[in-house]
Amino acid sequence: MLSRHYLLSIIACFSIFSFTPSLKAQALLPYTPELNSEFLDSYGSQLLQDAIQLMRFREFEMALSRAKLAVQLSPSHYEPWFILGTLNIQAGEINAGVKALQEAKKIAPEDSSVLFSLGNSYFQLGDYESAVKELQAGLKFNQEMPQAYFDLGNAYFKLTQYPEATASYQKAFKLEKEFWPAINNMGLVEYEKGEVNKAIESWRKALTIDQNQAEPMLAIAVGLYHQGKKPEAIQLGKEALKIDNNYGDLDFLKENLWGEKLLADSAKFFQNPEIKPLVGKKSSSPKESNSQ
């Protein structure tokens, strides 16, 4: 789920590299570097601060031009390459973003934020094995990042390495008890393994953390419908689609990491006479889900 091909929306908060991204259950988040004092005094740093301010106002082209100039002025620092890569990914230029992040990695090979960003960038390219490699490398230097374990779980899930995916989601949730997407995605794994009751239990647990999340609510509805519990399934399905009607789109669900079994059962659920009129209509302003 949380995967939304993919956001990386960056909002600068109280410090120049403090981000508060909006996400949905499978979404991938940007990681943030720490700047050294020498770089903070440079003109390149000022350009990056300008770029981040422009990102706040979604002026991505202007932000990108400043990041490119910062790279020219300070090519031996990893931070300009890091921000340039992040901006390229934000603009949908994933390959260019990966190249910039690879340059950052050459300069700072042990910086976890670079490795994590490179990992989720590879995920967006569909190179899940490289994603696992970079995320694992980053976790050697920083084992306190729940989003990195979540991204790693998503990569394992796409590789159908279900035990590894579940273990990674569990580590993410252990680090952040409000991180409902990790529990949600554990349910996705369980459903693909044929463990429907366990999946429903996981999705109900996700809803206890945030009761207004459309994704686990709809997933429960599909699971219940599959079990023949139609009245409760239809009620929950209607509530979920009212929160965010985008979840009535099978392509959207696939982008959010819903597996083949869950998608097949969702297709059947969407054909129910009470649900069918509600699907296929994209919301003009879908409700955002927040994992933290």
Helices and strands as residue ranges (DSSP letters): H 37-40, H 43-56, H 60-73, H 78-90, H 94-107, H 112-125, H 128-141, H 146-158, H 162-175, H 180-192, H 196-209, H 214-226, H 230-243, G 245-248, H 250-255, H 260-270, G 276-278
